[in-house]
Amino acid sequence: MLSMTGFGGGEGHVGPVTVTVELRSVNHRFLDVSLRLPGPLAAFEIDIRKFLKDNLARGRVTLAAQLAVENADAESSLDQARLEQALRMLKAAAKRLEQETGRPQPLTLRELVAVPDLFRPDEAGLEPEQLKVALMDALRAACDALMEMKQNEGAALVAEMNQRLDTLDVHLAEVKKLAPQAAQEIKTRLEQRLAEILEAQLEPQRLAQEVALLADKANINEECERLGIHIEAFRAALREGGQVAKRLNFLLQEMHREVNTMGSKTNLMDITTAVIAMKDEVESLREQIQNLE
C-alpha cells in the first residue's frame, strides 16, 4: 500500500549531458502534475507526463529538472527573453516598494543574478536524443526513489491504522459487555414510566409486551455485530493492499453510522464514553486514508 506523500531524486548522464530530476508528491484526489523544466528539456514535456501517468495513480506531483553540460569549450549565454521579463518584474516591485516606503529602491546586478535560469549553457551542439535519454534515466531513478519512500510511508500508515482498529475492537468489546446492562436499565425505566403514565390501567401482559417492544428498539446488539464485521473488512482490505482508499472510505462511513446509532440508543454513561472514543478513532482513520494512493 502506497502513501501519496513522498520525495525522490535521480540523475541521468549521456556524454557531456547531466540531467537531475526531483519529484515531490502530496495528497490530491487525482493525479495533478506540475513541471519546472529548463528550456532545452521543455520539448519532452509530453514524454514526462506520459511516464508519470503510467507510474503514479494519484497525488499532486511536482517535478523539477536541471540540466548541466560538461564542456570546457562551451560558453554560457544570456537568456534575453528571461532578462527582459525579470527586469519588468523587478522594476514593478521596486516601484511598489518606493511607494510604500517613500525611499528609492535602485536595482543592482545582485538582484538580476539571483533570477533563476538567467544564464544557461549554449544549446548549440546539444543532441536532442542525448537530452532525452539523460532526462528519462533521471526520471526513472527519481520515480524509483519516490516509490520506495511512498511504500515506506504507506507501510507505516497501515501499521498505525491497524493499531487504531485494535483500539476500536477494545471499545467495541466494552460496549458488548455493557449492552445487557443497558437493555435492562432501559426496560426498568420504561416499565416505571409507562406505569406512571397509564396509572396501572393497562393489563400487565399488554404492558410487558409494550415494554419489550420499546426495549427491543433500544437494543444495540445488531449495531455491535455490524461494526465488528466492518472492522474485519477494513483489516482485510489493508492486508490485500493496492488502491483500496475508496473502499476503506465507504467502510468508515458505515462504521461511523453504527457507532452513532449505538450512542443514540442508550444513555448508559460507560457506553457513551466508549462510543465517544470510537468516534475519535473513526475520524482519525478517515484522516489517514486521505493520504493513501
SVG drawing of the C-alpha trace seen along z (x, -y; Angstrom):
<svg xmlns="http://www.w3.org/2000/svg" viewBox="-57 -59 95 70">
<polyline fill="none" stroke="black" stroke-width="0.4" points="0.0,0.0 1.3,-3.4 1.2,-6.8 0.6,-9.8 3.4,-11.7 7.0,-11.2 10.2,-12.6 12.7,-11.1 15.7,-12.4 17.7,-10.9 20.4,-11.7 20.9,-10.8 24.2,-11.0 24.8,-10.8 28.1,-12.1 28.6,-15.7 24.9,-16.0 23.7,-15.5 20.1,-15.8 18.9,-16.0 15.3,-15.4 13.4,-15.8 9.9,-14.5 7.7,-15.5 4.2,-14.1 1.5,-15.3 -2.2,-14.5 -4.6,-15.1 -7.8,-13.4 -6.5,-12.9 -3.1,-12.9 -2.1,-16.6 1.4,-17.1 3.4,-20.4 6.6,-20.6 9.6,-23.0 11.8,-22.4 14.8,-24.3 14.4,-25.4 16.2,-22.6 14.1,-20.0 10.7,-21.6 10.3,-19.7 10.0,-16.5 7.0,-17.6 4.6,-15.1 7.1,-12.2 7.4,-13.2 3.7,-13.5 3.0,-10.1 5.7,-8.4 4.2,-9.9 0.7,-8.9 1.8,-5.3 3.6,-5.0 1.6,-7.1 -2.1,-6.8 -2.9,-9.9 -1.4,-12.9 -0.2,-16.4 3.2,-15.8 5.8,-18.5 8.8,-17.7 11.9,-20.0 14.6,-19.3 18.1,-20.8 20.5,-20.5 24.3,-20.6 26.7,-20.3 30.3,-19.3 32.2,-21.0 35.2,-23.2 34.7,-24.9 31.1,-25.7 30.1,-29.2 27.1,-30.3 24.7,-32.6 22.3,-35.2 18.6,-34.4 17.5,-37.7 13.8,-37.0 14.1,-36.0 16.3,-39.1 13.6,-41.3 10.9,-39.6 13.0,-39.8 13.7,-43.5 10.0,-44.3 9.1,-42.3 11.9,-43.8 11.1,-47.4 7.5,-46.9 8.5,-45.5 10.9,-48.4 8.3,-51.0 5.8,-49.4 8.3,-49.4 9.2,-53.0 5.5,-53.9 5.2,-52.0 8.4,-53.2 8.9,-56.6 12.5,-55.7 14.1,-55.0 14.7,-51.3 17.5,-51.1 18.1,-47.8 21.5,-46.2 23.3,-43.4 22.8,-41.3 19.0,-41.2 19.5,-40.2 22.0,-37.4 19.5,-35.9 17.0,-35.3 16.9,-31.5 18.0,-30.3 19.1,-33.8 22.3,-32.2 22.3,-28.8 24.7,-26.7 24.9,-27.3 22.5,-24.9 24.4,-24.6 25.7,-21.1 23.3,-19.5 21.8,-16.5 18.0,-16.1 18.4,-12.3 21.2,-12.7 19.0,-15.1 16.0,-12.7 18.0,-9.7 19.6,-11.5 16.2,-13.0 14.4,-9.7 17.2,-8.0 17.0,-10.7 13.2,-10.5 13.1,-6.7 15.7,-6.9 13.7,-9.7 10.4,-7.8 12.0,-4.6 13.2,-6.6 9.8,-8.3 8.0,-4.9 10.3,-3.5 9.5,-6.4 5.8,-6.1 5.9,-2.3 7.7,-3.0 5.3,-5.8 2.4,-3.5 3.6,-0.7 3.9,-3.0 0.4,-4.3 -1.1,-0.8 0.6,0.1 -0.9,-2.9 -4.3,-2.2 -4.2,1.4 -3.4,0.0 -6.5,-2.2 -8.6,0.8 -7.2,2.7 -8.4,-0.2 -11.8,-0.1 -12.0,3.6 -11.3,2.9 -14.0,0.3 -16.5,2.5 -15.8,5.4 -16.6,3.0 -19.9,2.0 -20.9,5.6 -20.2,6.4 -22.3,3.5 -25.2,4.0 -27.3,6.4 -27.0,4.0 -28.1,1.1 -31.0,3.1 -32.1,4.0 -31.9,0.4 -33.9,-0.8 -36.6,1.9 -36.8,0.8 -37.1,-2.8 -39.8,-2.1 -41.8,0.0 -41.7,-2.7 -42.6,-5.5 -45.4,-3.6 -46.8,-2.6 -46.8,-6.3 -48.4,-7.4 -51.0,-4.7 -51.6,-4.6 -51.8,-0.9 -54.8,-0.9 -53.1,1.3 -53.2,5.1 -49.9,6.5 -49.5,8.7 -50.0,5.8 -47.7,3.6 -45.0,6.3 -45.5,6.5 -45.2,2.7 -42.1,2.6 -40.5,5.5 -41.2,3.8 -39.6,0.5 -36.7,2.2 -36.0,4.1 -35.8,0.9 -33.1,-0.3 -31.1,2.9 -27.6,2.3 -26.6,5.9 -27.1,5.6 -25.0,2.4 -22.2,4.1 -22.3,7.1 -22.2,4.9 -19.4,2.7 -17.4,5.9 -17.9,7.0 -16.9,3.6 -13.7,3.6 -12.7,7.0 -13.5,6.0 -11.2,2.9 -8.4,5.2 -8.8,7.5 -8.6,4.5 -5.4,3.4 -3.9,6.9 -5.0,7.0 -3.2,3.7 -3.4,1.9 -5.6,-1.1 -8.3,-0.5 -8.8,-4.0 -12.3,-4.3 -13.4,-1.0 -11.9,-2.0 -13.7,-5.3 -17.0,-3.6 -16.4,-1.2 -15.6,-4.2 -18.9,-5.7 -20.7,-2.6 -18.6,-2.3 -19.5,-5.9 -23.2,-5.2 -23.1,-2.2 -21.3,-4.0 -23.7,-6.9 -26.7,-4.6 -25.2,-3.0 -24.8,-6.4 -28.4,-7.4 -29.9,-4.2 -28.5,-4.2 -27.7,-6.8 -25.6,-4.5 -22.5,-6.6 -19.9,-3.8 -21.3,-3.1 -21.4,-6.8 -17.8,-7.1 -16.8,-4.1 -18.9,-5.5 -17.1,-8.9 -13.7,-7.1 -14.8,-5.0 -15.9,-8.2 -12.4,-9.7 -10.7,-6.6 -13.0,-6.5 -12.3,-10.2 -8.6,-9.6 -8.8,-6.7 -10.8,-8.9 -7.9,-11.5 -5.3,-8.8 -6.8,-7.2 -6.8,-10.6 -3.1,-10.0 -3.4,-6.6 -2.9,-6.3"/>
</svg>
